[in-house]
Amino acid sequence: MNNQNHLFNHKTLFAFLLLFFFALTANSQKQICRIYFDDGTVLSGIGKIRNDNTIKLKLNDDDKGTDYDPMIIDRIELERDGISQVYKYKKEVDGFHKWLKVLIEGKVSLYKYDMSGFNFATIPNSGFSGMNTGMGMGMSTPVTYYYVAHGEDFEVSIITSLGNISKNFKKTASDYFKDCPVLVEKINAKEFKKDDIFEVVKFYNTKCDTENASIEIKAEN
């Protein structure tokens, strides 16, 4: 019996070490980062978002790297495994500064802040994030926050969140989009719900700038 327990403990330890090794390997993959500065300059290399929100960029493997202030950066593009995602540095109204994933840019811009999963831009201390999130293990409920801003405004407001208790979407969205009665009516009629925030912003940007916005418009994909 003791030998069996001993063997079991070794197998358990080996399985844990193997899992830990794969986690480290996944988080240590190099990430291409392109920095688009406010003055039009573009730099590309191996980059990460540091915990203080500065961007560290290495032009090559031998470069020690340089830290860049987020306030002089228009946006960054992070690429891994051929998948590119654009982030902008924004300030939450009465809240914190953070890097947000860009989903839509227009009259109203939509941003996303993912609090969980293995998304390469949402894991702290992995070399690829400054966001306060987890690696997935131990996260009981994934949470995603959606922010909106008028055009290129620096300040953003939470419009809704998925995965936890959030603001009353109907009330919050109706107030934010109050200059478009057609959209407000669709929100109050529950034709658009919190899960449809992408379609809500798309509708506002494409249908609320004309006098002929039709209340019979079909859902857009």
N, C-alpha and C positions, 0 to 999 in steps of 0.2 A: 504493500500500500504506500509506503514512504517513497519507494522508487517511482511509483506512478504519479504521486503528487509532485515529486521532484521534476519528472519529465514534463508534467503539465505546466509547472511554473516556468520552465525553460521555453516551452512552446509559446506561452503567453507573453513572456518577455521578448521573444524573437518577433512575434506578431506586432507588438507595440513598437519596437525599434524599426521594423519595416515600415509601419504606417508613418512614424515620425520622419523617416528618411524620405519617403515619397512626398510628404508635406513640405519638407525643406526644399526638395528638388523643384517642386511646382512653384514655390515662392521665390526661387533664386533665378528663374529664367530671365534672360535679358529682355529689356523692353525698349523699343525704339521710341524716342521722344523728340518731337519737333516743337520748338518754342517760337511763337509768333509775337514779336514785341510790338509795343505801341508805335514805335518809330518806323515800322515796316521791315525791320531786320528779322531774318529767320535763321535759327540754329538747329541743327539736327545731330543727335547722338544717342547715347545710352542714358536714360534719365529716370528720375523718380521724384515723387512728391514727398518732401520731408514732413516730419511731424509738426514743424512750425509753419507749414504751408509754402515754404520756399521751394524752388525747383533746383535740384542738383543735376547738372548735365555733364557727362563725360564725352568728349568728342571722339575718343577711341579708348581701347582697353588700357593703354599706357597713361592716359590722362588722369590726373588726380581729381578732376572735376571742379566745377565752379557752381556756387549757389547764386540763384537769381531771385530778386524780390518780386513777388507776385503782382505788386502794384504797377510794375512797368511792363507787364505781359498782357497782351490782348486775349490770347488763348493758347492752349497746348493741345497737341494731338499725340495720343499714346497708342502705340501699335504693338500687338503681339499676335503671333501666328496668323498674320495677314488681316487681322481685324483691327480697325482703327476706331477710336472714340475721341471726341472733342470735349474738352473741359474748359470752363471759364471760372474765374475767381470772382465770387459774389459775396455780398453781405446780406444776411438775413435781417429783415426789419426787426429792430430791437433784439438782435441776436448775434450770432457768430459769423466770422468770415469762413468760407469754405469753398473748395473746388466742386463744381457741379457739372454733371454730364449734360451736354446740350442735346435736346431732343428736337426743338423747333425754334427757329429765329424768325421774327416778324413783328407785326404791330404789337402782338403779345408773344413773348418768348417763353418756352417751357423748358424746365430743367429737372434733372432727376438726381436724387441722393439715395444710393442703395446701401442699406445698413447690413447686408448679410450676403452669404454665398461666396463663391470663389472668383468673383469678378476681379480681374487683375488690377483694377484701380480702386478697390475697396478693402484692401487688407493692410492693416497698420504694421509697421516694423518689418515689412517683407521686402522693402526696397522699392515698392511701387505705390505707396499711398501715404497720405497724411490724414486720411479720414478715420474717424473713431468708429471702427467696425470690427467685426469678428471674422475668423477664418472659416466660419461655417459650423465647425464642431462646437457644441455647447450653446448654439443659438437656437432657442426653442421656437421663436416666431420671427420669420423674416419681416423686415420693415422697409418700405420704400417711401420716401417723401418726394412730393412733386412741388416745385416752386414755379411761380410766374413773375414776369416783370414786363413793364411796358417798354418795348423796343430793346435798347441797349442799356437801360437803367442799371446802375450798379447794385441797388437794393432789390431784393427779391422777397416775395411773400409765399408762405406755404398755402397752397390751394387745396391739397388733400394728401392723404397718406394711405397706403395699403398695408395690411398686416397688423394693425393695432387700432385702438380707439382714436378717432381723429375728429377734426372739426365737423360741424354739420355742413356737408358738401353743398346741399341745396342752398342754404343761406349764404355761405361764403362765396360760392361761384355766382349766385344771382347778384350779389352786391358788387363783385369784381367786374362782371360783364354787364352792368346795369345800363350801359349806353347802347346795348343791342337787345331791344325788347323781344325780338324773335328768338334769340338764343335763351334769354331768361325764361320765356314761356316753355321752351323745350326742356329746360332744366327742371322747372317746377312741375311739369307733367311727367317727369321721370323718364323722358325719352333719352336723356343723357344722365348717367349716374357717375359716381366717383371713379369707376373702372374705365370710363370713357373720356378721361381728361385729355388724352391726346386728340380725340375727335372734337372735343369741345373747343380747344385752342385752334385747331385747324379750321373749324367752322367759323369762329370769330374772325380769323385772319383772311378767310376767303369769301365769306358771305355777309359779314357785317359792315363792309365798306361800300355797299351799294344800296340804293333805295329799293331795289327789287329783290332783296333777300326773301326767299320763299319759305314759308313755314312748312311746306310740304316736301322740303328737300329730303332725298333719300340718305340713309346712313352711308358714310364714306369709309372706305377701308384704307 
